[in-house]
């Protein structure tokens, strides 16, 4: 459960939607643990809300800020805190939602996820159980992915839209890889810094400054896990120096850059 770009990974079947998706800001794939090796991963912060819907009988064992929970499906906040997911016989649909999509589809502001991994039934109620039942009955992965796509499209049609100023500020943060000034973001949308801070936090779930830090960390984490030198990563990602990178990695991932590079995995 690490990459949507490949159609298979060692020991895993990975199925991508054949006909594309109805909504912008949504990436989706079906996963099956072909080797029955089980799942054991640390959930890392990333600039997307990760939603996982289990299809099989076994729940996901979640160790996080709320202690231990067994969940048939879950949503991981942008910054989920120290969290670990374990499971056997994994068969699931996994989605990666941009904050704009998450705001429309979750039914609550991403801020309500409270920086943790949250059971999806608590967000979607009976609709979550009905969707899992339909997924279990679907005979093919493409039908499963189509079911989820239609479910999301129906929710989006009834959902409030994110303020265009907030969406534009987020898009700018992503496009500039977190290397932005909050005052410039506020000026670009014609708001005061205080208003941008308030509206952005309510709809994205993070302050603009924290969001910029997260996007920069995400690029750094990808480079570190790809084997790049920490000093080079710090320079390329706009950190003041290597200790600055070290502090950010420790803040977001709870480990050192060396440890992150050596064994990091992430949902999505």
N, C-alpha and C positions, 0 to 999 in steps of 0.2 A: 504494500500500500504506500508506495513512495513516488510513483511517476505515472503520468498520464500519456507521456510521449511514446512509450513503447507498448506494443500489443501483448508482450509477455515478459515476465521476469522469472528468474530461477525459482521454480517451485510454485509459481502463481499463474493462474489464467487471468488476463486483464482484457476486458471488452470495452471498447469505446463506442459511443453512439454512431450508427452508420449514416444517419441522415441529418446530423447537426441537431442543435437545440433551439428551442423557441425563444429563450431569453438571453439577453446580454449579461455578462458577468457571472455566468454559471458554467462550470466545467464538471463533467460527470464521467464515471467509469464503474463497471462492475468488476468485482474481485472474487476469486475463489482460490482457496489454499489447496492447490492440487497435490502438494507433497504431504499435506497433513502435518506440517512442522509446527503449527501454532503461530500465534502472533504475540510479540512482546516488543513494544516500542515506546519511546519517550515522545510525548507530544511537544513540539516546538512552537513558539509563537510564529505567526506568519501573517501577511497582510490579506488574509481571507478567513472567513468562517468555514470550518470544515464540518460537514454533516455526514454521518454514516448511518445507514439503515440496514440492519441485519436481516438476512433472508432465512438463515438456518435457525435451528432450535437453541443453540448455545448463545448466551448473552455475552457482552463484552464486560470484562472485569476492569473497572476504572478506579485507579488510586489517584486522588487529587485533593484539592483544597477542601472538598466536602467529605473526605475520608474515603471509605471503600463503598462502591456501588456496583451492582450488576445491572447493566442496561442493555435492552435490545436494540436501541438506537440512541444517538447522541449528537450534540452540536458542541464543537470546541471553539471557544471565544478566540478573538484575535490574539490575545495574550492569556493563555489558559492557566498560567502558573505551573508549578511542578506537577506534572501529570504523567501517568503511565497507563497504557492500555494493553491488556492481555486477553487472549481468546483462543479457543480451539475450534477447528472445523469452520474457519471463517468463510462466509459467503455473504456478500453485502454489496450495496450500491453506495458509492461515496461521491459526495459533491463538494466542490470548492466554490464558495460564494463570495464575490466581491462585497465590500461593505454596502454598496448601493443595493445589490441584489438581496443581501441578508436583511436589510432594513425592510424590504418589501415582503420577504418570504417567511421570516421567522415568526411573525405575528407580534413581536416585541422589539424594542430597540436593542441593538447589539449590546448596549450598556447593561441591559437586564440579565445578560449571561454572567455578569458579575465576575469576569476574569477567570472562568472555570470551564469544566466539561459538564454539560447539562443534559439530562435525559430529554429526548425529543418529545416524548409523550406529554411532558409537562408544558411544552410549548404548543403542540398541535392537538393534544387531547385525543378524542376518539378517532379523528382523521388519521393520526399516526398509526393506530392499531389496524384500521381498515386498509391503509396503504400497505402495511407489512403483509397482511393476509392476501391481498391481491398479488403482491410480488411473489409470495410463496407459491401461488397457484399458476403463475405465468410460466409457460413451457420453455421459453427461450430468453436469453439475456437481452436481445434487442427488444423484445416485448416488455421486459422489466424496465429497461431504460426509457422506453416510450411512455410507460405508465407514470414514471416519476416526472418526466418532462411535462406531461399533460397536467399532472397534479400541481406542479409548480406554476405553470401558466395560469391555471384557474385561480390559485392564490394571488398571483401577481395582479390579475385583473381586478381584484377587490381591495388591493392594498394601497396605502397612501404612498405618494411619491416623495423621495428625498428632495429637500430644498435644492434647487439648481446651484445655488451658491456653495452649499456644502459639497455637492457632487463635484463641482469644478475645482474646489480646493483640494479634495482628495485626488482627483485626476492629476493635478499639478504636482502634488507630493510624489505620486507614483512615477510620473514622467521624469521628474528630476532626481529620482532615487533617494528621496528624503533630504536632499540638500537645498532647503528652502528657508526663507525668513518668514516668520508668522506675520509680521507687519506687512510684508509684500502680499501675502495671501489675502489678508483683510482688505488691503487697498484695492486689489484686483476685483473683489466682489462688492466693493462699496460699503463694507461694514466696518464697525469699530473692532478692535482686537477682542474686546470683551464679548461682543455679540457673536463674533465668529467662534470664539472659545466655547461659548454656551451652546450654540446651535450645532456645531460640529461634534462636541462631546455627546450631546443627546442623540444624534442620529448615527454617528460612526461608532461610538462606544469608547473612544479615546480622545484626549485633547489633541489639537493639531500638532503640538510639539512631540507628544508621545507617538503619534501616528508617523511623523517624519522619522523618529528614532527607529520605529519598528521596520519601516520600509528599508532604511539604510542597513539595519541589522540583517534583514532577510537577504539582501544582496551579499553582505559579508559572509553570512552562514553558508550560502551556496558556494561561494568561492573557497571557503575553508574546507568544506566537505569534498570539494573537487580536487583538493590537494595543494592549493596555492599557499605560498608563504604568508604568514601572518603580517609581517611588515609590509609586504606588497599589497595585501588586502586592505590594510589600514589606509595606505596612501590612495589606492584606487577608489575606495568607498567614502573618502572625505573625512576620515577621522583625524584629529589633531596629531595623534601619534599612536604607537602600538599600545601603550597603557590605556589610552582612551578606548580603543577597540576591546581590550581585555575587560574593561569595566562594563561596557555595553553587553558583551557576550555573557558575562556573569549575571547581569541584571535580567536579561531576557531568557537565557537558556539554563542558568543556574550551574554553569560549569565554565571551565577555562576554554579558550580557543583551541588548545591542543586536544582537550577531551572531546570537544565538539567535532573537530576534524576526524578524530579517531573512531567515533562510534555513534554519531548522531543519526537518528531517524525521525521522521515526522509523519503525522497523519496527513495524507494528501501529498 
